Amino acid sequence: MQLHFMDPTSFKIPMIGSACIIGVLLFLLTNEWIGEKETIIKRPQHIAARIVQMDKPKPKAAPVKAVKKQVKPKPIKKVTKPKPKPKPVKLPEKVVEKVKAKEPVKPLPLPGTDFLDALEQEEAQNARDEAIQKEAQAKQAKEQQQQVADYSSQINALIQSVWRFPPSAKHDEEVMLRVYLVPTGEVTEVFLLQSSGNAALDRSAEQAVWKVATFPVPQDAGLFEKEFRQIVLKLKPENARL
């Protein structure tokens, strides 16, 4: 009969054989089939020993490293150049100026008779010229005053000729006006400086000035600027009742 490798029954016979061999071996071992060996007990030899204390080795000193000395560098010597010696300065020689002796001042000669006479004549002439100039100035001032009086009289006469004062006016009442003129004599402004106390009379006086409109003035520009650029008029109603 042939056993197939893959058949489970094919392993039974070898397994049974192996189990029998193992059982026989175990039986022989348990029944001391194998002879006993003689055991020899050796006695230990007695050795005398004592404790010897040995000196502990001294610790080795650590090697000291040699310290290198720092060599200081030698100071460098500064080489200084010798200063040049200053050359002697020659001072200029003092020049002594010779002082000239002052010449004595000669006295001026005394003026002669001719010089004194000429001086007196000049002073006399200056005095005469001054007197003539003063006389001319006084004459001019007098003439200007006369001109001012004449022109003022003409202006007053013109105002009186056109003045129509109210019936309530009295001859002793006075109105004071400031009048501004241009060089042609034309009236530009009229201001009441002082009232007469009668308002109607004050208004009539202003109206009379504006009615005249242009007053006679001198042709001399200097005299006009001085006396007639602005004039102050004191007006009274001459023909008014007492």
C-alpha positions in Angstrom: 0.0 0.0 0.0 1.4 3.4 -1.0 1.1 6.5 1.4 0.3 9.7 -0.2 2.1 12.7 1.0 -0.9 14.8 1.4 -2.9 12.1 3.3 -3.3 12.8 7.0 -3.1 9.2 8.0 0.3 8.8 6.5 1.8 10.6 9.6 0.5 8.3 12.3 3.1 5.5 12.1 6.2 7.8 12.4 4.6 9.7 15.3 3.9 6.6 17.2 7.5 5.4 16.6 9.0 8.6 17.9 6.8 8.5 21.0 8.0 5.0 21.8 11.7 5.9 21.6 11.2 8.9 23.8 9.4 6.8 26.4 12.3 4.2 26.5 14.9 6.9 27.0 13.0 8.4 29.9 12.6 5.0 31.6 16.3 4.3 31.4 17.2 7.7 32.9 14.8 7.3 35.8 16.1 3.8 36.8 19.8 5.0 36.7 20.7 2.7 33.9 23.6 5.0 33.3 26.4 4.4 36.0 26.9 7.0 38.8 30.0 9.0 38.8 32.1 9.2 41.9 32.1 12.6 43.4 35.4 13.8 44.9 35.2 16.5 47.6 38.3 18.5 47.9 39.1 20.2 51.2 40.1 23.7 51.0 43.7 24.5 52.2 44.0 26.8 55.2 45.9 30.0 54.2 47.2 32.4 56.9 46.4 35.9 55.9 46.9 39.2 57.7 45.8 42.6 56.8 48.7 44.9 55.9 47.9 48.6 55.8 49.8 50.2 53.0 50.5 53.8 52.8 48.1 55.6 50.6 50.0 57.0 47.6 50.4 60.7 47.9 48.5 62.5 45.2 50.8 63.7 42.5 51.1 67.4 42.5 49.7 69.0 39.4 52.4 70.2 37.2 52.9 73.9 37.5 52.9 75.6 34.2 55.6 78.1 33.8 54.3 81.6 33.6 55.9 83.5 30.9 56.9 86.9 32.0 55.6 89.6 29.8 58.4 91.6 28.5 57.5 95.3 28.5 58.5 97.0 25.3 61.2 99.5 25.7 59.9 103.1 25.5 60.6 104.7 22.2 62.7 107.7 22.7 61.4 110.8 20.9 63.9 112.4 18.8 63.4 116.1 19.1 65.0 118.3 16.5 66.9 121.2 18.0 65.0 124.4 17.7 66.7 126.9 15.4 68.2 129.7 17.2 66.4 133.0 16.5 68.3 135.4 14.5 69.0 138.6 16.2 66.7 141.3 14.9 68.4 144.6 14.2 66.4 147.4 15.6 66.3 150.5 13.5 68.4 153.2 14.9 66.5 156.0 16.4 66.8 159.1 14.3 67.0 162.0 16.6 65.4 164.9 14.9 66.9 168.2 15.5 64.4 170.5 17.0 64.5 173.8 15.3 64.5 176.7 17.6 61.2 178.7 17.4 61.6 182.0 15.8 60.2 184.8 17.9 56.8 186.1 16.8 57.1 189.5 15.3 54.5 191.9 16.7 52.0 193.1 14.1 52.4 196.7 13.2 49.8 199.1 14.7 47.1 200.1 12.2 47.6 203.5 10.7 45.3 206.4 10.4 44.0 205.4 7.0 42.9 201.9 8.2 41.0 203.4 11.1 39.3 205.9 8.9 38.2 203.1 6.4 36.8 201.0 9.3 34.8 203.9 10.6 33.4 204.7 7.2 32.3 201.1 6.7 30.5 200.9 10.0 28.7 204.2 9.2 27.6 202.9 5.8 26.3 199.7 7.4 24.3 201.7 9.9 22.8 203.9 7.1 21.8 200.8 5.0 20.1 199.2 8.0 18.2 202.3 8.7 17.1 202.6 5.1 16.0 198.9 5.1 13.9 199.4 8.3 12.3 202.5 6.9 11.3 200.6 3.7 9.9 197.7 5.7 7.8 200.1 7.8 6.6 201.9 4.8 5.6 198.6 3.1 3.8 197.5 6.3 1.9 200.7 6.4 0.9 200.4 2.8 -0.3 196.9 3.3 -2.3 197.9 6.4 -3.9 200.6 4.3 -4.7 198.1 1.5 -6.2 195.7 4.0 -8.4 198.5 5.4 -9.5 199.6 1.9 -10.4 196.1 0.8 -12.2 195.4 4.1 -14.2 198.6 3.7 -15.2 197.6 0.2 -16.2 194.1 1.3 -18.3 195.5 4.1 -20.0 198.0 1.8 -20.9 195.2 -0.7 -22.5 193.1 2.1 -24.5 196.1 3.4 -25.8 196.9 -0.1 -27.3 193.4 -0.5 -28.2 192.6 3.1 -31.9 192.3 3.8 -32.1 191.9 7.6 -35.4 191.2 9.3 -37.6 193.9 10.9 -36.8 192.6 14.4 -33.1 193.5 13.9 -31.5 196.3 16.0 -28.6 198.5 15.0 -26.5 197.4 18.0 -26.7 193.6 17.2 -23.6 192.2 15.7 -22.9 189.0 13.8 -19.4 187.5 13.5 -18.7 185.3 10.4 -15.6 183.5 9.1 -15.4 183.6 5.3 -12.9 181.5 3.2 -11.8 182.9 -0.2 -9.7 181.8 -3.2 -7.1 184.2 -4.9 -9.8 185.4 -7.3 -11.9 186.6 -4.3 -14.6 184.0 -4.7 -16.4 182.8 -1.5 -16.0 179.1 -0.8 -17.2 178.7 2.8 -19.0 180.7 5.5 -19.1 179.8 9.2 -21.0 181.5 12.1 -18.4 182.4 14.8 -20.6 184.4 17.1 -24.4 184.8 17.0 -26.1 188.1 17.5 -28.8 186.5 19.6 -31.2 186.9 16.7 -31.3 183.7 14.6 -33.1 185.5 11.7 -30.4 188.2 11.6 -27.7 185.6 11.6 -29.2 183.8 8.7 -29.7 187.0 6.7 -26.0 187.9 7.2 -24.9 184.6 5.8 -27.2 185.0 2.9 -25.8 188.4 2.2 -22.2 187.1 2.0 -23.3 184.3 -0.4 -25.2 186.9 -2.5 -22.0 189.0 -3.0 -20.2 185.7 -4.0 -16.9 187.4 -5.1 -15.1 190.0 -3.0 -12.3 192.4 -4.1 -8.9 191.2 -3.0 -5.3 192.4 -3.5 -3.2 191.1 -6.4 -0.2 190.6 -4.1 -0.1 186.9 -3.4 1.8 187.3 -0.2 -0.7 189.9 1.2 -3.7 187.7 0.1 -2.3 184.6 1.9 -1.6 186.6 5.0 -4.8 188.7 5.2 -7.5 187.5 2.8 -7.3 183.7 2.6 -9.7 183.7 5.5 -11.3 186.8 6.9 -13.4 187.5 9.9 -16.4 189.9 9.3 -18.2 191.7 12.1 -21.5 192.8 10.6 -24.1 195.2 12.1 -27.3 196.2 10.4 -26.5 199.9 9.9 -30.0 201.0 8.8 -31.9 198.9 11.4 -34.2 200.5 13.9 -32.8 201.8 17.2 
